[in-house]
Amino acid sequence: MATTATRRTTRRTNTTNARRRGPAANLPAPKPKAKPGTTRSTRNAGRMWSEHDLRELRALAKQNTPTRVIGLKLGRTETSVRSQAARQGLSLKPTNQSPRTPRR
């Protein structure tokens, strides 16, 4: 019975390292991944949208540029581009897609 008491006291308290076996036991925990489809650009993060930025947003939206590319060109996140386009009343949906037709 002394061995079970000893085992209980020597167990690791960190559950992530306790589950790992082999050479990976000494590595730090992996970083959480970003959500797919999100792009991060901090060049203009937290700054107000200038009139030049808004003009460029309108021109790129008119050319059917993907939202991700617009964000990279303007130095903004994809989410901020979408929300600003909604505030400006711009549609970011591509116009070159054919309408859905019902299946027969």
N, C-alpha and C positions, 0 to 999 in steps of 0.2 A: 504494500500500500504506500510505502514511502516513495516509490518510483512515480506513481500517478500524481502525488502531491507535488513532486519536483517538476514533472512535466507541465502541470498547470501554471506554476509560477514562472517557468522559463519561456512560455509562449510569447510570441511577438505581439505587440499591441497595434502595430500598423497593419491593417488588413490587406492593403494593396501589395505590400512586399511579402506578406505571409503567403499569398496565393502564388507568387511567382516561383518558378523552379529554374535551376541552372544558371547560366551566365546573365540572364535578364533580371535576376533578383537584385543586383547591385545598381541597376539603372534607375534614373528618376522616372516618375510617372509621366506618361505621354501628355502633351498639351492638347486641350480640346480643339477640334477642327472648326473652322468657320462654316456657316451654312453654305450649301452649294448655291452658286448663282450670285453671291454677294461679292462685290469688289470693293476694296478699301483704298481710298486715295485721300490723303490728309493735306494735300496742297492748299485747298480752300476750305477745310473743315472749320465750321464755326463762323465763317465770314458771311456777310450778307451777299445776296445775289446782285451784282451790278447790272446796269442797263446793257452793257456789252455782253455779259454772260447770258442775259435773257434773249438778246438778239441772236446769239449763237445757238442757244437752245431751240429757238423757233426755226432757225434755218436747218439745223440738223434733224429736227423732228419732221420737217417738210420733206427732207430727202430720204425718209424712212431709215435713218441710221438706228441701229440697235441701241437700246437703253444703256447697255454695258459700255459700249464704245463712246456714247455721249458723256457718260460719267468719267471715263478715262481722259477724254479730250478737255473736259472742263475742270478736272481735278476734284470731282465730287463723287459721292457714293451713288450707287444705282438707286437706292431708296430715296435719296434727296432729289435726284433727277425726276423720278416718278412723281413725287409729291409736288415739286415746283411746277411740273407740266400740268398737273391737275389744277393747281391754283391759277395757272395762266389760261386754262381751258384748252390745252393742247392734247391731241391724241397721239399716243406713241404706238398705236397698233399699226402693223404694216398694211399698206393699202394694196399690195400686189398679190394678196392671197385671193383665191377664188372662193366664192361663197359656198357654204356647205350645201350639198344636195342630199335629200333623203335617199337611203338605200332602197332598192326595190326588192 
